[in-house]
Amino acid sequence: MAEEPILLVDDPAPHVRRLTLNRPAKRNALSNALRGAIFEALEAADRDPQVRVIVLRGAGTCFSSGYDLAGLGELPFYTAGGQGQWARHVVEGCFRMWDLSKPIIAQVHGWCLAGGSELAVACDLVYVAEDAQIGYPAVRTMSPPDNQYHAWIVGMRAAMELMLTGDAFDGLEAVRLGFANRAFKADDLEREVLAMAERIAKVDPELAQLNKRLVHRQMEAMGMRAGIRAGTDLHALGWHTPASRDYMAKMRQGVTQALSARDGAFGDYRTADKGAAE
């Protein structure tokens, strides 16, 4: 039997293309193969004149538990090598999504951690389940985030607390902080997202493209793109701290054990619910 694809593509409503991360057994951990499939499908949808809106969601119990620490594989698109390559690659992927012409909606339920949160924030709109759990626990042991969007999206005080604790927040808090547009009961999330996608699809696509670009241009004029790019250098420095080197040595001995040790002192993520990853 052929192996089931890691990304499912369907058109659930007129002019709406939906991409579903399909690694539910791995809680949609973002391998580079999956990331490559996402970018390929996003770009195909952007070229398709029948598509006006793109929805990105996860199969199974969550949106995405983060990057696949056990096996990322070859980068899905070229980024110049050297120190900070990974963070620069992640940030370039975010900007590729921003620069597409079609609006992208993140439909977030369950865990949305580290790389999963970076994927969601790269989308133009974010709708979440009220009980979703969003966080960046890697700041506790590895490095600053690859994509340092936090201060821009949630403000300095909230970003500082999130970066100094690595704590998660739920869907309702995500809306209060400005990470997400709206939160819905988990059972209502898909219906509400499709309703919003269909509403957006009523707008002429050329005008929608300009409207999307308008918002990004304003943020860029305030320095958002330059600031996030500058953050990749801090991410690179993080990997050279003694604490990070020690933790990565533990990771090489076993990812699960290292993650459990990281979360045990805080009593959350993997130690509170076996569903979490990075």
Secondary structure by P-SEA (a helix, b strand, c coil): ccccccbbbbbccccbbbbbbccccccccccaaaaaaaaaaaaaaaacccccbbbbbccccccccccccccccccccccccccaaaaaaaaaaaaaaaaccbbbbbbccccccaaaaaaaaaccbbbbcccbbbbcccccccccccccccccccccaaaaaaaaccccccaaaaaaaccccccccccaaaaaaaaaaaaaacccaaaaaaaaaaaaaaaaaacaaaaaaaaaaaaaaaaacaaaaaaaaaaaacaaaaaaaaaccccccccccccccc
